[in-house]
């Protein structure tokens, strides 16, 4: 009964569920625009047409790489907030951060901003929250329906959503998001005062999807050469003025202004990198500054190669770049310091702490130069094009850096770092405190994470990096026994922190085996190895059943199939069943549906159709 709910209580919980990303700090990563730049967009007729529409509408601003799309998007957020009587929400996609890769996070961020600015609208999420709990914030369709209904019925006026870099959104959630956005101007939703402004590279696949309804207004930044050149010139002018202040030479660097204007390749990134090289010059002499500009490579790829070739230690620079490229989120300087220092042969954290670099930011910059940036004590690549420059593709690279990093190898490096960190003797001590119901103490977890600065990252992401290192990861298999083996004190401690972060509302299991752990974490190669070794494959956790129960609940079809093929049992109400060879009459009626779920995980199994067709009939599980 909706009238019986407590709106204020639900509102707080709803906002907490929707705050899945630090969207403000993600926008703060974007450089501020130079004075006078980006205004060509708001003066363009296509923008005016979109802006003046009274109903819903979609504006797509496309542009080539490194031409200032994100800076423009951030500028437009500020412009719309100051010029329009509307609620403005935003999200900036980046594929170097888990929080910025998914359309689910984007919609959560937009709804969070909307509900913070228009408090009464949170009631439109109450029905989904009551029905699904915190899971409502994990579905694109559910989140979109809440957004559309809140704007259509909430009387909040115009709502404008600025979404940057659609091309950096993961494929799985991008398609449903675009499908929903492109349907906005349709006949059924034309009266919803919801507008979207999106940016992306002019990729063909995005063009097909965004143009599918024929109502998208597209502003092709790649064709606005004159406007881009004008803005690049403004960036150069502002950069030269700042350099004159640095060198105390007011009006004395005019020669550099003209040299940069004649050399610039219409990309803001190229200009900004050259300006940073000038700012970092040794003595600021005329000869040195002219040499920096006149010898600068004409293309970004060549400039990247030149920057990295000046590294003081190529091997360590490559290690840093492997870590940055594969990291699930940007690492802090403290985390990177630990990652660069830890080794398999370190026994204790005390030894590791003694070997940390005293000035990690300076050290990383000496190794990688302008190829990386430190923003709010977090390490990033200078641009998405830098990532593309490093990662191997189908084409051969030029020089010692281009296309030299393999995602498989990069993930192996971080997996090795994380496992080595979790293997330290400090993590074999006493387990964390739990309450009477078996739930882990929040205070104990926070104290632990504060004490060990790389623990949060290692706990959350080591298993993903291990999996994504593919066959390489099996080199670390024996080391995983130490942190995952049954009865391991190392396992109990880190797993408590993991459980608190991922499943804090469920009772912590103290009796997981390595096979159960691998099934939970989606480590198919480890499951295969453990099945080959034998042992007690039907070991049962008191609360969560066997490895088969766990894999099925996780929805991992590959691992579930492996376990079933090895006749691993499933437990229902304390009794084990080989469900491929057990008659339905022998399984309690209340467990039949669960058994169907388990069996249908085996894709292509001959009984799949019969399970669906004859559910509940005594013969459906009879062995052939």
C-alpha positions as CSV (number, residue, x, y, z in Angstrom):
1,X,0.0,0.0,0.0
2,X,1.7,3.2,-1.2
3,X,-0.1,5.3,1.4
4,X,1.5,3.2,4.2
5,X,5.1,3.9,3.2
6,X,7.3,6.5,4.8
7,X,8.4,8.7,1.9
8,X,11.2,10.4,3.7
9,X,12.7,7.1,4.8
10,X,12.3,5.6,1.3
11,X,13.7,8.7,-0.3
12,X,17.0,8.4,1.6
13,X,17.3,4.7,0.8
14,X,16.5,5.4,-2.9
15,X,19.1,8.1,-3.1
16,X,21.7,5.8,-1.6
17,X,20.9,3.1,-4.1
18,X,21.2,5.6,-7.0
19,X,24.5,7.0,-5.8
20,X,26.6,4.4,-7.6
21,X,29.2,6.7,-9.1
22,X,31.0,9.9,-8.1
23,X,29.6,11.7,-11.1
24,X,30.7,15.2,-10.0
25,X,34.3,14.2,-9.5
26,X,34.2,12.5,-12.9
27,X,33.1,15.7,-14.5
28,X,35.9,17.5,-12.6
29,X,38.4,15.4,-14.5
30,X,37.6,17.4,-17.6
31,X,39.8,20.5,-18.2
32,X,38.1,23.9,-18.0
33,X,37.5,25.5,-21.4
34,X,39.7,28.4,-22.5
35,X,37.9,31.7,-22.4
36,X,35.7,32.2,-25.5
37,X,35.8,28.6,-26.6
38,X,32.9,26.2,-27.2
39,X,30.4,29.1,-27.8
40,X,30.2,28.1,-31.5
41,X,28.1,25.2,-30.5
42,X,25.4,27.3,-28.7
43,X,25.4,29.7,-31.7
44,X,24.9,26.9,-34.2
45,X,21.6,26.5,-35.9
46,X,21.3,22.8,-35.1
47,X,21.7,23.6,-31.4
48,X,19.2,26.4,-31.6
49,X,16.7,24.1,-33.3
50,X,17.1,21.5,-30.5
51,X,17.0,24.1,-27.7
52,X,13.9,25.8,-29.0
53,X,11.9,22.6,-29.2
54,X,9.1,22.7,-26.6
55,X,8.9,18.9,-26.3
56,X,11.4,16.1,-26.0
57,X,14.4,16.0,-28.3
58,X,17.8,14.6,-29.0
59,X,20.9,16.5,-30.1
60,X,23.9,14.5,-31.1
61,X,27.2,16.4,-31.2
62,X,29.8,14.2,-32.9
63,X,33.5,15.1,-33.4
64,X,36.8,13.4,-34.1
65,X,39.2,12.2,-31.3
66,X,41.0,14.9,-29.2
67,X,38.8,17.7,-30.6
68,X,37.4,18.8,-27.3
69,X,34.1,16.9,-27.0
70,X,34.3,16.4,-23.2
71,X,35.4,20.0,-22.6
72,X,32.4,21.2,-24.7
73,X,30.0,18.9,-22.9
74,X,31.1,20.3,-19.5
75,X,30.8,23.8,-20.9
76,X,27.3,23.0,-22.1
77,X,26.3,21.8,-18.6
78,X,27.3,25.1,-17.2
79,X,25.7,27.1,-20.0
80,X,22.4,25.2,-19.7
81,X,22.3,25.7,-15.9
82,X,22.8,29.4,-16.3
83,X,20.6,30.0,-19.4
84,X,17.7,27.8,-19.0
85,X,14.9,27.4,-16.5
86,X,15.4,23.7,-16.5
87,X,16.8,20.9,-14.4
88,X,20.2,19.9,-15.8
89,X,21.7,16.5,-15.2
90,X,24.9,15.0,-16.7
91,X,27.1,11.9,-17.0
92,X,30.6,11.5,-18.5
93,X,31.5,8.1,-19.8
94,X,35.1,6.9,-19.6
95,X,36.2,3.4,-20.3
96,X,39.1,3.6,-17.8
97,X,36.8,3.5,-14.8
98,X,34.2,0.9,-13.9
99,X,32.0,3.6,-12.5
100,X,32.0,5.4,-15.9
101,X,31.5,2.5,-18.3
102,X,27.9,1.5,-17.9
103,X,24.6,3.0,-19.0
104,X,23.2,1.8,-15.6
105,X,25.6,4.0,-13.8
106,X,24.7,6.9,-16.1
107,X,20.9,6.6,-15.5
108,X,21.5,6.2,-11.7
109,X,23.6,9.4,-11.8
110,X,20.9,11.3,-13.7
111,X,18.1,10.1,-11.4
112,X,20.2,10.9,-8.3
113,X,20.8,14.5,-9.6
114,X,17.1,14.8,-10.5
115,X,15.9,13.7,-7.1
116,X,18.3,15.9,-5.3
117,X,17.2,18.9,-7.2
118,X,13.5,18.0,-7.3
119,X,12.9,16.2,-4.0
120,X,9.2,15.2,-4.5
121,X,10.1,13.2,-7.7
122,X,11.8,10.4,-5.7
123,X,8.3,9.0,-5.1
124,X,8.3,7.7,-8.7
125,X,11.0,5.3,-7.7
126,X,9.2,4.0,-4.6
127,X,7.2,1.3,-6.4
128,X,10.3,-0.2,-8.1
129,X,12.2,0.1,-4.8
130,X,9.5,-1.7,-2.8
131,X,9.3,-4.5,-5.4
132,X,13.0,-5.0,-6.1
133,X,14.9,-3.4,-3.2
134,X,18.3,-2.1,-4.2
135,X,18.2,-4.3,-7.3
136,X,16.0,-1.7,-9.0
137,X,19.1,0.4,-9.6
138,X,20.7,-2.4,-11.7
139,X,18.3,-2.4,-14.7
140,X,18.4,0.0,-17.6
141,X,14.7,-0.4,-18.4
142,X,13.5,0.1,-14.8
143,X,15.7,3.2,-14.4
144,X,14.5,4.7,-17.7
145,X,10.8,4.0,-16.9
146,X,11.3,5.9,-13.6
147,X,13.0,8.8,-15.3
148,X,10.3,9.1,-18.0
149,X,7.4,8.9,-15.6
150,X,9.0,11.3,-13.1
151,X,9.5,13.9,-15.8
152,X,6.1,13.3,-17.5
153,X,4.0,13.3,-14.4
154,X,6.1,15.2,-11.8
155,X,5.4,18.7,-13.0
156,X,9.1,19.6,-12.7
157,X,9.4,21.5,-16.0
158,X,12.1,20.8,-18.5
159,X,14.8,18.2,-17.7
160,X,17.9,18.3,-19.9
161,X,20.5,15.4,-19.7
162,X,24.0,16.0,-21.1
163,X,25.8,12.6,-21.7
164,X,29.3,12.7,-22.9
165,X,31.3,10.1,-24.8
166,X,28.6,7.5,-25.7
167,X,31.3,5.6,-27.6
168,X,33.1,4.8,-24.3
169,X,30.0,3.1,-22.8
170,X,30.1,-0.7,-22.7
171,X,28.3,-2.5,-25.5
172,X,26.0,-4.5,-23.3
173,X,24.1,-1.5,-21.8
174,X,24.7,1.0,-24.6
175,X,22.2,-0.5,-27.0
176,X,19.2,-0.4,-24.6
177,X,20.1,3.2,-23.6
178,X,20.3,4.4,-27.2
179,X,17.0,2.6,-28.0
180,X,15.3,4.5,-25.2
181,X,16.8,7.9,-26.0
182,X,16.0,7.7,-29.7
183,X,12.4,6.8,-28.8
184,X,11.9,10.1,-26.9
185,X,10.7,12.2,-29.8
186,X,8.2,9.5,-30.9
187,X,4.5,10.0,-30.9
188,X,3.8,8.4,-27.5
189,X,6.4,10.4,-25.6
190,X,6.5,13.7,-27.5
191,X,4.9,15.6,-24.7
192,X,7.5,14.5,-22.1
193,X,9.7,17.6,-21.4
194,X,12.9,15.5,-21.4
195,X,15.8,16.4,-23.7
196,X,19.1,14.7,-24.2
197,X,22.3,16.1,-25.6
198,X,24.9,13.4,-26.3
199,X,28.5,13.5,-27.6
200,X,30.6,10.8,-29.2
201,X,33.0,10.1,-32.0
202,X,31.4,9.8,-35.4
203,X,31.4,6.0,-35.3
204,X,29.2,4.2,-37.9
205,X,27.5,1.9,-35.4
206,X,26.5,4.8,-33.2
207,X,25.3,6.8,-36.2
208,X,23.1,3.9,-37.3
209,X,21.5,3.5,-33.8
210,X,21.1,7.2,-33.1
211,X,19.6,8.0,-36.5
212,X,17.2,5.0,-36.5
213,X,14.1,7.0,-35.7
214,X,14.9,9.9,-38.1
215,X,14.3,12.5,-35.4
216,X,17.8,13.0,-34.1
217,X,19.3,16.4,-34.6
218,X,23.0,15.9,-35.4
219,X,25.6,18.6,-35.2
220,X,28.7,17.3,-37.0
221,X,31.7,18.9,-35.2
222,X,34.0,17.1,-37.6
223,X,32.8,19.3,-40.3
224,X,33.1,22.6,-38.3
225,X,36.8,23.0,-39.2
226,X,36.7,26.8,-39.1
227,X,35.1,26.9,-35.6
228,X,37.6,24.3,-34.3
229,X,40.6,26.2,-35.6
230,X,39.3,29.4,-34.0
231,X,38.9,27.6,-30.7
232,X,42.4,26.0,-31.0
233,X,43.8,29.5,-31.6
234,X,42.1,30.8,-28.4
235,X,43.6,27.9,-26.5
236,X,47.1,28.8,-27.9
237,X,46.6,32.5,-27.0
238,X,45.6,31.7,-23.4
239,X,48.5,29.2,-23.1
240,X,51.0,31.8,-24.3
241,X,49.6,34.4,-21.8
242,X,50.1,31.9,-19.0
243,X,53.6,31.1,-20.1
244,X,54.5,34.7,-20.2
245,X,53.3,34.9,-16.6
246,X,55.4,31.9,-15.6
247,X,58.6,33.2,-17.3
248,X,57.9,36.9,-16.3
249,X,58.1,37.9,-20.0
250,X,54.9,39.8,-20.7
251,X,54.4,40.1,-24.5
252,X,57.8,38.5,-25.1
253,X,56.5,35.1,-26.5
254,X,54.7,36.4,-29.5
255,X,57.1,34.3,-31.7
256,X,55.8,31.2,-30.0
257,X,52.2,32.1,-30.6
258,X,52.7,32.3,-34.4
259,X,54.9,29.1,-34.4
260,X,52.2,27.1,-32.6
261,X,49.4,28.5,-34.8
262,X,51.2,27.3,-37.9
263,X,52.0,23.9,-36.4
264,X,48.7,23.0,-34.6
265,X,46.9,20.0,-36.2
266,X,43.4,21.1,-35.1
267,X,43.4,18.9,-32.0
268,X,43.2,20.6,-28.6
269,X,45.1,17.7,-27.1
270,X,48.2,18.2,-29.3
271,X,48.3,21.9,-28.4
272,X,47.8,21.3,-24.7
273,X,50.7,18.7,-24.6
274,X,53.0,21.1,-26.4
275,X,52.1,23.9,-24.0
276,X,52.9,21.6,-21.1
277,X,56.3,20.7,-22.7
278,X,57.0,24.4,-22.9
279,X,55.9,25.0,-19.3
280,X,58.3,22.2,-18.2
281,X,61.3,23.5,-20.2
282,X,64.5,23.8,-18.3
283,X,65.4,27.4,-18.7
284,X,62.8,29.0,-20.9
285,X,65.3,30.3,-23.3
286,X,64.1,31.4,-26.7
287,X,66.3,28.7,-28.4
288,X,64.9,25.9,-26.2
289,X,61.3,27.0,-26.6
290,X,61.6,27.3,-30.4
291,X,63.2,23.8,-30.5
292,X,60.4,22.2,-28.5
293,X,57.7,23.5,-30.9
294,X,59.7,23.1,-34.2
295,X,60.8,19.6,-33.4
296,X,57.4,18.4,-32.1
297,X,55.9,15.6,-34.2
298,X,53.0,16.5,-36.3
299,X,50.7,13.6,-35.2
300,X,49.5,12.6,-31.7
301,X,50.9,9.0,-32.2
302,X,54.4,10.4,-33.0
303,X,54.1,12.8,-30.1
304,X,53.2,10.0,-27.7
305,X,56.2,8.0,-28.9
306,X,58.5,11.0,-28.3
307,X,57.1,11.6,-24.8
308,X,57.6,8.0,-23.7
309,X,61.0,7.7,-25.4
310,X,62.3,10.3,-22.9
311,X,61.4,8.1,-19.9
312,X,64.1,7.7,-17.3
313,X,63.2,4.0,-16.9
314,X,61.4,2.3,-19.8
315,X,60.7,-1.0,-18.0
316,X,59.1,0.8,-15.0
317,X,57.2,3.1,-17.3
318,X,55.8,0.1,-19.1
319,X,54.8,-1.5,-15.8
320,X,53.0,1.7,-14.7
321,X,51.2,1.9,-18.1
322,X,50.1,-1.8,-17.9
323,X,48.6,-1.1,-14.5
324,X,46.8,2.1,-15.5
325,X,45.4,0.5,-18.7
326,X,44.0,-2.6,-17.0
327,X,42.9,-1.1,-13.7
328,X,39.2,-1.4,-13.0
329,X,39.3,2.2,-11.7
330,X,41.9,4.9,-11.5
331,X,44.4,4.1,-8.7
332,X,45.4,6.7,-6.2
333,X,49.1,7.6,-5.8
334,X,49.2,5.6,-2.6
335,X,47.7,2.6,-4.3
336,X,50.0,2.8,-7.2
337,X,53.0,3.1,-4.9
338,X,52.0,-0.1,-3.2
339,X,51.3,-1.8,-6.6
340,X,54.8,-0.8,-7.9
341,X,56.5,-2.0,-4.7
342,X,54.9,-5.3,-3.7
343,X,56.6,-8.5,-4.7
344,X,55.9,-12.2,-4.2
345,X,58.8,-12.7,-1.9
346,X,57.7,-9.9,0.6
347,X,56.7,-11.7,3.8
348,X,55.2,-8.7,5.7
349,X,53.7,-5.3,5.1
350,X,56.4,-3.8,7.3
351,X,59.0,-4.7,4.6
352,X,56.8,-3.4,1.9
353,X,56.2,-0.1,3.6
354,X,59.9,0.4,4.0
355,X,60.5,0.1,0.3
356,X,57.8,2.5,-0.9
357,X,58.8,5.4,-3.1
358,X,59.0,8.6,-1.0
359,X,57.6,10.8,-3.8
360,X,55.4,8.6,-6.0
361,X,53.9,11.4,-8.1
362,X,57.4,12.7,-9.1
363,X,58.6,9.1,-9.7
364,X,55.6,8.2,-12.0
365,X,56.0,11.5,-13.9
366,X,59.7,10.9,-14.4
367,X,59.0,7.5,-15.9
368,X,55.9,8.3,-18.0
369,X,56.2,12.1,-18.6
370,X,53.1,13.8,-19.9
371,X,51.6,10.5,-21.0
372,X,49.9,10.3,-17.5
373,X,48.1,12.9,-15.5
374,X,47.5,13.1,-11.7
375,X,44.1,14.6,-10.8
376,X,43.0,14.7,-7.2
377,X,45.8,12.2,-6.3
378,X,44.5,9.7,-8.9
379,X,46.5,8.6,-12.0
380,X,45.0,8.7,-15.5
381,X,46.3,8.4,-19.0
382,X,46.4,11.8,-20.7
383,X,43.5,10.9,-23.0
384,X,41.5,8.1,-24.5
385,X,43.7,8.2,-27.6
386,X,46.7,7.4,-25.3
387,X,45.0,4.2,-24.3
388,X,44.3,3.3,-27.9
389,X,47.9,4.1,-28.8
390,X,49.2,1.5,-26.3
391,X,46.8,-1.5,-26.6
392,X,47.5,-4.1,-29.2
393,X,45.2,-4.5,-32.1
394,X,45.3,-6.1,-35.5
395,X,47.8,-3.6,-37.0
396,X,51.5,-3.5,-36.2
397,X,52.7,-0.5,-34.2
398,X,55.6,1.8,-34.9
399,X,58.5,2.1,-32.5
400,X,58.8,0.6,-29.0
401,X,55.5,1.8,-27.6
402,X,52.6,1.8,-30.0
403,X,50.3,-1.2,-29.8
404,X,52.7,-3.0,-27.4
405,X,50.4,-3.7,-24.4
406,X,48.2,-6.8,-24.4
407,X,45.1,-6.7,-22.1
408,X,45.8,-10.3,-21.1
409,X,49.3,-9.5,-20.0
410,X,48.2,-6.3,-18.3
411,X,45.6,-8.1,-16.3
412,X,48.1,-10.8,-15.3
413,X,50.4,-8.1,-13.9
414,X,47.7,-6.6,-11.7
415,X,46.4,-10.1,-10.7
416,X,50.0,-11.0,-9.6
417,X,50.2,-7.7,-7.6
418,X,46.9,-8.2,-5.9
419,X,47.5,-11.8,-5.0
420,X,51.0,-11.0,-3.7
421,X,49.5,-8.2,-1.6
422,X,46.8,-10.5,-0.1
423,X,49.4,-13.1,0.7
424,X,51.2,-11.0,3.3
425,X,51.4,-12.4,6.8
426,X,49.4,-9.6,8.3
427,X,46.3,-11.0,6.6
428,X,46.6,-14.4,8.2
429,X,45.8,-12.9,11.6
430,X,42.6,-12.8,13.5
431,X,39.4,-12.6,11.5
432,X,37.3,-9.4,11.6
433,X,34.6,-9.0,14.2
434,X,31.0,-10.1,13.4
435,X,27.7,-9.5,15.1
436,X,25.5,-12.1,16.7
437,X,23.7,-12.7,13.3
438,X,27.0,-13.4,11.5
439,X,27.3,-10.1,9.8
440,X,30.6,-8.3,9.5
441,X,31.3,-5.2,11.5
442,X,31.5,-2.0,9.4
443,X,33.9,-0.4,11.8
444,X,36.3,-3.4,11.6
445,X,36.3,-3.3,7.8
446,X,36.8,0.5,7.7
447,X,39.7,0.3,10.2
448,X,41.3,-2.5,8.1
449,X,41.0,-0.6,4.8
450,X,42.4,2.5,6.4
451,X,45.4,0.6,7.7
452,X,46.2,-1.2,4.5
453,X,45.9,1.3,1.6
454,X,45.9,-1.2,-1.3
455,X,43.5,-3.7,0.3
456,X,40.3,-2.3,-1.0
457,X,41.4,-2.5,-4.6
458,X,43.0,-6.0,-4.2
459,X,40.0,-7.5,-2.5
460,X,37.5,-6.1,-5.0
461,X,39.3,-6.8,-8.2
462,X,42.0,-9.5,-8.0
463,X,39.6,-12.2,-9.1
464,X,38.5,-10.2,-12.2
465,X,42.1,-9.6,-13.2
466,X,42.9,-13.2,-12.6
467,X,40.0,-14.3,-14.9
468,X,40.9,-11.7,-17.6
469,X,44.5,-12.8,-17.7
470,X,43.1,-16.0,-19.3
471,X,45.5,-18.9,-19.5
472,X,48.3,-16.7,-18.2
473,X,46.5,-16.7,-14.8
474,X,47.1,-20.4,-14.2
475,X,50.8,-19.5,-13.5
476,X,49.4,-17.9,-10.3
477,X,47.2,-20.9,-9.5
478,X,49.3,-22.3,-6.6
479,X,49.5,-18.8,-5.1
480,X,45.6,-18.6,-5.1
481,X,45.5,-21.7,-2.9
482,X,47.0,-19.6,-0.1
483,X,44.3,-17.0,-0.3
484,X,41.4,-19.3,-1.3
485,X,42.0,-22.7,0.2
486,X,39.7,-24.2,2.8
487,X,40.7,-23.2,6.3
488,X,43.3,-20.7,5.1
489,X,43.6,-17.8,7.5
490,X,44.5,-15.5,4.6
491,X,41.3,-16.5,2.9
492,X,39.1,-15.8,5.9
493,X,40.4,-12.2,6.4
494,X,40.3,-10.8,2.8
495,X,37.1,-12.7,2.0
496,X,35.4,-11.0,5.0
497,X,36.2,-7.6,3.5
498,X,35.1,-8.8,0.0
499,X,31.8,-10.1,1.5
500,X,31.1,-6.9,3.3
501,X,31.6,-4.8,0.2
502,X,29.7,-7.0,-2.2
503,X,27.1,-8.9,-0.1
504,X,27.0,-7.2,3.3
505,X,23.4,-8.1,4.0
506,X,24.0,-11.8,3.7
507,X,25.5,-13.9,6.5
508,X,29.2,-14.6,6.0
509,X,30.2,-18.2,5.2
510,X,33.1,-19.5,7.2
511,X,33.1,-22.9,5.4
512,X,33.8,-22.2,1.7
513,X,36.2,-24.5,-0.1
514,X,38.5,-23.4,-2.9
515,X,36.0,-24.9,-5.4
516,X,33.1,-22.9,-3.9
517,X,35.2,-19.8,-4.0
518,X,36.2,-20.2,-7.6
519,X,32.5,-20.9,-8.5
520,X,31.5,-17.7,-6.7
521,X,34.2,-15.6,-8.4
522,X,33.6,-16.9,-11.9
523,X,37.0,-18.6,-12.3
524,X,36.2,-21.3,-14.8
525,X,39.8,-22.3,-15.4
526,X,40.4,-22.8,-11.7
527,X,37.1,-24.8,-11.4
528,X,38.3,-27.1,-14.2
529,X,41.7,-27.6,-12.5
530,X,40.1,-28.4,-9.1
531,X,37.6,-30.8,-10.7
532,X,40.6,-32.6,-12.3
533,X,42.3,-32.9,-9.0
534,X,39.3,-34.5,-7.4
535,X,38.9,-34.2,-3.6
536,X,35.5,-33.6,-1.9
537,X,33.7,-32.1,-4.8
538,X,30.4,-32.3,-3.0
539,X,31.5,-30.4,0.1
540,X,28.6,-28.3,1.4
541,X,28.5,-24.9,3.0
542,X,25.9,-24.9,5.8
543,X,24.3,-21.8,4.4
544,X,25.0,-21.8,0.7
545,X,25.1,-25.4,-0.4
546,X,27.7,-26.9,-2.8
547,X,29.7,-25.3,-5.5
548,X,26.9,-26.2,-7.9
549,X,24.3,-24.3,-5.8
550,X,26.6,-21.3,-5.7
551,X,27.4,-21.3,-9.5
552,X,23.7,-21.7,-10.3
553,X,22.7,-18.8,-8.1
554,X,25.4,-16.7,-9.6
555,X,24.0,-17.5,-13.1
556,X,27.4,-18.7,-14.4
557,X,26.4,-21.1,-17.1
558,X,29.9,-22.3,-18.0
559,X,30.9,-23.2,-14.5
560,X,27.4,-24.8,-13.7
561,X,27.8,-27.0,-16.8
562,X,31.3,-28.1,-15.7
563,X,30.1,-29.0,-12.3
564,X,27.1,-30.9,-13.6
565,X,29.2,-32.9,-16.0
566,X,31.3,-34.0,-13.1
567,X,28.2,-35.1,-11.2
568,X,28.6,-32.5,-8.5
569,X,25.5,-32.6,-6.3
570,X,23.1,-29.8,-5.4
571,X,21.7,-29.5,-1.9
572,X,18.0,-28.9,-1.2
573,X,17.0,-28.6,2.4
574,X,20.1,-30.4,3.7
575,X,20.0,-33.3,1.3
576,X,22.2,-33.8,-1.8
577,X,20.9,-34.7,-5.3
578,X,22.5,-35.5,-8.5
579,X,19.8,-33.6,-10.4
580,X,20.6,-35.0,-13.8
581,X,19.9,-38.5,-12.6
582,X,17.2,-38.0,-9.9
583,X,13.4,-38.5,-10.4
584,X,11.3,-35.5,-9.6
585,X,9.3,-37.5,-7.1
586,X,12.5,-37.8,-4.9
587,X,12.9,-34.0,-4.7
588,X,10.7,-32.0,-2.4
589,X,8.0,-30.1,-4.3
590,X,9.3,-26.8,-2.9
591,X,12.7,-27.4,-4.5
592,X,11.5,-28.3,-8.1
593,X,11.8,-24.8,-9.5
594,X,15.3,-24.4,-8.1
595,X,16.2,-27.8,-9.7
596,X,14.9,-26.5,-13.0
597,X,17.1,-23.4,-12.7
598,X,20.1,-25.6,-12.1
599,X,19.4,-28.0,-14.9
600,X,18.6,-25.3,-17.5
601,X,22.0,-23.8,-16.9
602,X,23.4,-26.6,-19.0
603,X,22.9,-25.1,-22.4
604,X,22.1,-27.6,-25.1
605,X,21.3,-30.4,-22.7
606,X,18.7,-32.8,-24.2
607,X,16.4,-32.3,-21.2
608,X,16.3,-28.5,-21.5
609,X,13.1,-28.4,-23.5
610,X,11.4,-31.0,-21.4
611,X,12.2,-29.1,-18.2
612,X,10.3,-26.1,-19.4
613,X,7.5,-28.1,-21.0
614,X,6.8,-30.5,-18.2
615,X,7.7,-28.6,-15.0
616,X,6.2,-30.1,-12.0
617,X,5.4,-33.5,-13.6
618,X,7.0,-36.5,-11.9
619,X,8.8,-37.6,-15.1
620,X,10.6,-34.5,-16.1
621,X,13.8,-35.3,-14.3
622,X,13.9,-39.0,-15.0
623,X,17.2,-40.1,-16.5
624,X,17.4,-41.3,-20.1
